[in-house]
Amino acid sequence: MNRARPTVVILGAGFAGLRALYRLRDLSERAELVIIDTRLTSVARPALPEVALAGKPVDHARFPVRDAVARHGARFVHRAVGRVEAGRSRIVFDDGGDMRYDALLVALGADKDYDAIPGFGEFGYSVCDDTEAPRLAAALEGFEGGPVVIGSAKSTWGSRVEVPQLAAPCEGPVAEIMFMVDYELRRRGLRDASPVRVFSPGAIFFEDVGPKVHADVEPLVARQGIEVTTAKVLDHLSRRHVHFRDGTSWDSALSIVLPPYSGNPVVKASPGLGDEQGFVPTDTTMRHLDFEHVYAAGDAAALSMPKLGHIAVMEAAVAAAAIRQDLTGEGDVPPHRPEVFCIANRGGHDATLIYSDTLYGGSIDLTPDGVAAHLMKWSFDSYYFHTKGHLPPDLATEGLETILRKVRPS
């Protein structure tokens, strides 16, 4: 590093960006910490299904970031980035200005490509952002019954790093949506007139977890009369149908779709920064494969699979440690150990916690279920919202994971 007080820039104020900032805040006397985002608010995306399907105000799923960033010794820059010139350690803004950096963390997330689904704008709904979730809530409020179709569009990934090539980036939200829709329709007396069908582009629904999770979850699906069909790749939507690439179509009065994920437009516009699909290739310390002092974490990183908030914060912790080590020579970089950890509400006071690392060769594959899981999700979401992007203390999270590991079957 060639500056007495180097500049560390974080692109994106989501799960990964804020986690990295909070891990690096003690360096604020020795380095200038900067977060850049086009938004003035950060979105707690795991809470969006509750906005769409359980009446949660959207303002309870987002919070302003400028003051939160300033309180941790960093500077917030509200500007649109046009591209990163990684070979020159320079960020170029859309308005023509630029900024130099000594270390750069790309935490921009992925692009939810609704435009890749013909007919989505007119006939489709989703929960992936704080625009779509309220839109779905309004549609469901006026829904009078009929077939409901829920599923994920197929995503395509790059080839520079070795990761599982999942057909869908994360199907946890699909499970949460289908259970919550089922609950709401039953509550309103519409379920008998509203068959719920779910499609997955993968050969297996929930392909990022192991057999124990499947054995626990599949009876819950069957008990609610939800039909799940795999190897169905979405083609387009029309007013009353969902159409698939195999030439078939399903009747639908309400079509809820998770769009394909694509690389962030800033990454795509930046020479050499992304792979062929626009995701940032890194090693397991989250350092870029080609550019020194460039890092990535979360959905923007090619190594992040599935695209999941829990993995984003894990990778952000790794990236922050790598940045600290490169800046100061201090500390160790923790291992990159991806695992699926999510809690899916099922309506009312029931929820299912999914904790699995079998996708990467591990043996953890658990589904604690019921009111306790629901309270845990409420606690995590509330803590994140009220602390402006903090997650529960590491000690509490590590303690929970230790308990879960101990109760797993031998």
C-alpha positions in Angstrom: 0.0 0.0 0.0 1.5 3.3 -1.1 -0.4 5.7 1.2 0.2 6.7 4.8 -3.5 6.4 5.4 -4.9 4.0 2.7 -8.4 4.2 1.4 -10.6 1.1 1.7 -13.7 1.2 -0.5 -16.7 -1.1 -0.1 -19.2 -1.1 -3.0 -22.6 -2.0 -1.6 -24.3 -1.5 1.7 -26.1 -4.8 2.0 -25.4 -7.8 4.2 -21.9 -8.3 3.0 -20.9 -4.6 2.7 -22.1 -3.7 6.2 -20.6 -6.9 7.8 -17.2 -6.0 6.3 -17.4 -2.4 7.5 -18.3 -3.5 11.0 -15.4 -5.9 11.0 -13.0 -3.2 9.8 -14.3 -0.2 11.9 -11.4 -0.3 14.3 -9.1 0.6 11.4 -10.8 4.0 10.9 -7.9 5.8 12.6 -5.4 4.1 10.2 -7.4 3.9 7.0 -10.2 5.9 5.4 -13.2 3.6 5.2 -15.7 4.4 2.4 -19.0 2.7 1.5 -20.6 3.6 -1.9 -24.2 2.8 -2.8 -26.8 4.2 -5.1 -29.4 3.6 -2.4 -29.9 5.6 0.8 -31.4 2.5 2.5 -30.3 -1.0 3.1 -32.8 -3.8 2.7 -33.1 -6.8 5.0 -34.1 -9.2 2.2 -35.0 -12.2 4.4 -37.9 -10.1 5.8 -39.4 -9.4 2.3 -41.6 -12.5 2.2 -43.3 -11.2 5.4 -43.8 -7.9 3.6 -45.4 -9.6 0.7 -47.4 -12.3 2.5 -47.8 -11.4 6.2 -48.6 -7.7 6.3 -45.2 -6.5 7.5 -44.6 -2.8 6.6 -41.9 -2.5 4.0 -40.2 0.2 6.1 -39.6 -2.5 8.7 -37.4 -4.3 6.2 -35.1 -1.4 5.3 -33.2 1.3 7.2 -31.1 4.4 6.3 -27.4 3.7 6.0 -25.7 7.1 6.0 -25.8 7.7 9.8 -25.1 4.0 10.5 -22.0 4.2 8.4 -20.9 7.4 9.9 -21.3 6.0 13.5 -18.7 3.4 12.6 -16.0 5.8 11.4 -16.7 5.5 7.7 -17.8 7.8 5.0 -21.0 7.1 3.0 -21.0 8.1 -0.7 -24.3 8.2 -2.4 -23.3 8.0 -6.1 -23.7 5.6 -9.0 -20.6 3.8 -10.1 -20.2 3.3 -13.8 -17.2 0.9 -13.7 -14.1 -0.2 -11.8 -10.7 0.1 -13.5 -9.1 -2.5 -11.3 -5.8 -2.3 -13.2 -5.5 1.4 -12.2 -7.1 1.0 -8.7 -9.8 3.5 -9.7 -13.6 3.7 -9.5 -15.3 5.8 -12.2 -18.7 7.3 -11.4 -21.6 7.7 -13.8 -21.2 11.5 -13.5 -17.6 11.4 -14.7 -15.9 11.7 -11.3 -13.5 9.1 -10.0 -12.1 7.8 -6.7 -8.8 6.0 -6.0 -8.6 3.1 -3.6 -6.0 1.0 -2.0 -8.3 -1.9 -1.2 -11.7 -2.6 -2.8 -14.4 -4.9 -1.7 -17.1 -5.6 -4.3 -20.3 -6.4 -2.4 -22.9 -5.2 -4.9 -25.0 -8.2 -4.9 -26.4 -9.9 -8.0 -28.8 -8.5 -10.6 -32.3 -9.9 -10.3 -33.0 -10.1 -14.0 -36.8 -9.7 -14.3 -36.4 -8.5 -17.9 -35.1 -12.0 -18.8 -38.7 -13.4 -18.2 -41.0 -12.3 -21.0 -44.3 -11.2 -19.6 -43.1 -10.7 -16.0 -43.8 -7.0 -15.9 -47.4 -7.5 -16.8 -48.2 -10.8 -15.3 -45.6 -11.8 -12.7 -44.8 -11.1 -9.1 -41.8 -11.6 -6.8 -40.4 -10.9 -3.3 -36.7 -10.2 -4.2 -36.7 -6.5 -3.5 -38.5 -3.8 -1.7 -40.4 -2.8 -4.8 -41.7 -6.3 -5.8 -42.6 -7.4 -2.3 -45.2 -4.6 -1.7 -46.5 -5.2 -5.3 -47.2 -8.8 -4.5 -48.8 -7.8 -1.2 -51.3 -5.6 -3.1 -52.0 -8.4 -5.6 -52.6 -10.9 -2.9 -54.9 -8.5 -1.0 -57.2 -8.4 -4.0 -56.8 -12.1 -4.9 -60.2 -13.9 -5.1 -58.9 -17.4 -5.8 -57.6 -19.5 -8.6 -54.4 -21.5 -9.4 -51.2 -20.2 -7.8 -47.9 -21.0 -9.4 -44.6 -20.4 -7.6 -41.0 -21.1 -8.7 -37.6 -20.1 -9.8 -36.3 -19.2 -13.2 -33.0 -20.9 -14.2 -29.7 -19.1 -13.6 -26.4 -19.5 -15.5 -23.0 -19.3 -13.8 -19.5 -18.7 -14.9 -16.6 -21.1 -15.1 -13.6 -19.4 -13.5 -14.1 -20.9 -10.0 -15.2 -24.3 -9.0 -18.6 -24.1 -7.3 -21.8 -26.3 -7.4 -23.7 -25.3 -10.6 -27.1 -24.9 -9.0 -30.0 -24.4 -11.4 -31.6 -21.9 -9.0 -29.5 -19.5 -6.8 -31.5 -20.3 -3.7 -34.8 -22.0 -3.3 -35.4 -21.2 0.4 -37.6 -18.2 -0.5 -39.7 -20.4 -2.8 -40.4 -22.8 0.2 -41.2 -19.8 2.4 -43.5 -18.3 -0.2 -45.4 -21.5 -0.9 -46.1 -22.2 2.8 -47.0 -18.7 3.6 -49.4 -18.5 0.5 -50.9 -21.8 1.6 -51.5 -20.4 5.1 -53.0 -17.1 3.9 -55.3 -18.8 1.5 -56.6 -21.2 4.2 -57.0 -18.3 6.6 -59.2 -16.5 4.0 -61.2 -19.6 3.0 -59.7 -19.6 -0.6 -57.5 -22.7 -0.5 -59.9 -25.2 -1.9 -60.4 -23.0 -4.9 -56.7 -22.2 -5.3 -54.4 -25.2 -6.1 -50.8 -24.3 -5.3 -48.1 -25.7 -7.7 -44.4 -25.2 -7.4 -41.8 -25.6 -10.1 -38.0 -25.9 -9.9 -35.5 -25.8 -12.8 -33.3 -28.3 -11.0 -33.5 -32.0 -11.0 -34.1 -31.8 -7.2 -36.1 -29.1 -5.4 -33.8 -27.7 -2.7 -30.6 -29.1 -4.4 -28.3 -27.2 -2.0 -29.3 -29.4 1.1 -29.0 -33.1 1.9 -31.3 -36.1 2.3 -32.2 -35.4 6.0 -33.6 -32.0 5.2 -35.5 -33.5 2.3 -36.9 -36.2 4.5 -38.1 -33.6 7.0 -39.5 -31.0 4.6 -41.2 -33.2 2.0 -43.9 -34.5 4.4 -44.7 -30.9 5.3 -45.2 -30.1 1.6 -47.4 -33.1 1.0 -49.5 -32.5 4.1 -50.4 -29.0 2.8 -51.3 -30.5 -0.6 -48.7 -28.5 -2.5 -47.6 -30.0 -5.8 -43.8 -29.7 -6.6 -42.5 -30.5 -10.1 -38.8 -30.5 -10.9 -36.8 -30.0 -14.1 -39.3 -27.3 -15.3 -37.5 -24.4 -16.9 -39.5 -21.2 -17.1 -39.9 -19.7 -20.6 -42.5 -16.9 -20.2 -45.6 -15.7 -18.5 -49.0 -14.8 -19.9 -52.2 -13.5 -18.3 -53.5 -16.8 -17.2 -50.6 -19.2 -17.8 -47.0 -20.0 -16.9 -45.2 -21.4 -19.9 -42.1 -23.7 -19.8 -39.4 -24.5 -22.3 -40.6 -28.1 -22.7 -43.7 -26.7 -24.4 -46.1 -27.2 -21.5 -48.0 -24.6 -19.6 -49.8 -24.4 -16.3 -53.0 -22.4 -15.5 -52.2 -19.5 -13.2 -54.2 -16.7 -11.6 -51.2 -15.6 -9.5 -47.6 -16.3 -10.8 -44.9 -15.7 -8.2 -41.4 -16.1 -9.6 -37.8 -15.7 -8.4 -36.0 -14.3 -11.4 -32.7 -15.5 -12.8 -29.6 -14.0 -11.2 -27.1 -12.2 -13.3 -23.8 -10.4 -12.6 -24.1 -6.9 -11.3 -24.1 -4.3 -14.2 -21.2 -2.5 -12.6 -19.1 -5.7 -12.6 -20.1 -6.4 -16.2 -19.0 -2.9 -17.3 -15.6 -3.2 -15.6 -12.9 -4.7 -17.7 -11.7 -8.0 -16.3 -13.5 -7.6 -13.0 -16.1 -10.4 -13.6 -16.3 -13.8 -15.2 -18.3 -14.5 -18.3 -21.5 -14.1 -16.4 -20.5 -11.0 -14.5 -19.6 -12.6 -11.1 -16.3 -11.7 -9.4 -13.9 -14.6 -9.4 -11.9 -15.0 -6.1 -9.9 -17.5 -4.2 -11.2 -18.8 -0.9 -9.7 -15.8 1.0 -12.1 -13.7 -1.2 -9.2 -12.1 -3.1 -9.6 -11.5 -6.8 -7.9 -14.1 -9.0 -6.3 -11.4 -11.2 -6.2 -8.1 -9.4 -4.2 -7.3 -6.2 -6.2 -5.6 -3.4 -9.6 -6.4 -5.0 -11.9 -8.6 -3.0 -15.6 -9.7 -3.3 -18.2 -11.1 -1.0 -21.9 -12.1 -1.1 -24.0 -12.5 -4.2 -21.5 -10.6 -6.4 -18.8 -13.2 -5.8 -18.6 -16.2 -8.1 -17.7 -18.4 -5.1 -20.9 -17.6 -3.3 -23.2 -20.5 -3.9 -26.0 -20.7 -3.1 -26.8 -17.0 -3.1 -27.7 -16.7 0.5 -27.5 -14.0 3.2 -25.7 -16.3 5.6 -23.0 -17.1 3.1 -22.7 -13.3 2.3 -21.8 -12.4 5.9 -19.5 -15.4 6.3 -17.6 -14.3 3.1 -17.6 -10.7 4.3 -15.9 -11.7 7.5 -13.3 -13.6 5.4 -12.8 -10.7 3.1 -12.5 -8.2 5.9 -9.8 -10.3 7.6 -7.9 -10.6 4.2 -8.1 -6.8 3.8 -6.9 -6.2 7.4 -4.0 -8.6 6.8 -3.0 -7.0 3.5 -3.2 -3.5 5.0 -1.6 -4.1 8.4 0.0 -7.5 8.3 -2.2 -8.3 11.3 -4.5 -11.2 12.0 -5.4 -14.5 10.4 -7.9 -15.1 7.6 -10.6 -17.6 8.6 -11.4 -20.5 6.3 -14.1 -20.3 3.8 -16.7 -22.8 4.9 -20.0 -22.3 3.1 -23.2 -23.7 4.6 -26.9 -23.2 4.2 -28.5 -21.5 7.2 -31.9 -20.0 6.8 -35.3 -19.9 8.5 -38.4 -20.2 6.4 -41.7 -19.0 7.9 -44.6 -21.3 7.2 -47.4 -18.9 8.3 -48.7 -18.1 11.7 -46.2 -19.1 14.4 -44.5 -22.0 12.6 -41.2 -21.9 10.8 -38.5 -24.3 9.7 -34.8 -23.7 10.3 -32.6 -25.3 7.7 -28.9 -25.9 8.5 -26.9 -27.9 6.1 -23.3 -28.1 4.7 -23.8 -31.3 2.6 -23.4 -29.3 -0.6 -19.7 -28.9 0.2 -19.2 -32.4 1.6 -20.1 -31.8 5.2 -22.4 -33.9 7.4 -24.7 -31.3 9.0 -28.2 -31.6 7.7 -30.8 -30.4 10.2 -34.3 -28.9 10.2 -35.4 -27.7 13.7 -39.0 -26.9 13.3 -41.9 -25.0 15.0 -42.5 -22.0 17.2 -38.9 -21.8 18.4 -37.6 -21.5 14.8 -40.2 -18.7 14.2 -39.1 -16.8 17.3 -35.5 -17.2 16.1 -36.2 -15.7 12.8 -38.1 -12.8 14.4 -35.1 -12.2 16.7 -32.6 -12.2 13.9 -34.7 -9.9 11.7 -35.5 -7.5 14.6 -31.9 -7.4 15.7 -30.7 -6.6 12.2 -33.3 -3.9 11.7 -32.9 -2.1 15.0 -29.1 -2.2 15.0 -28.9 -1.0 11.4 -27.2 -3.9 9.8 -25.6 -5.7 12.7 -26.2 -9.4 13.0 -26.5 -11.1 16.4 -23.2 -11.2 18.3 -20.8 -13.8 16.9 -20.7 -15.5 20.3 -24.5 -16.1 20.2 -24.4 -17.3 16.6 -21.5 -19.6 17.2 -23.3 -21.0 20.3 -26.4 -21.7 18.3 -24.4 -23.5 15.6 -22.6 -25.5 18.3 -25.9 -26.7 19.7 -27.2 -27.6 16.3 -24.1 -29.6 15.5 -24.5 -31.5 18.7 -28.1 -32.5 18.0 -27.4 -33.7 14.5 -28.0 -37.5 14.0 -24.9 -39.7 14.0 
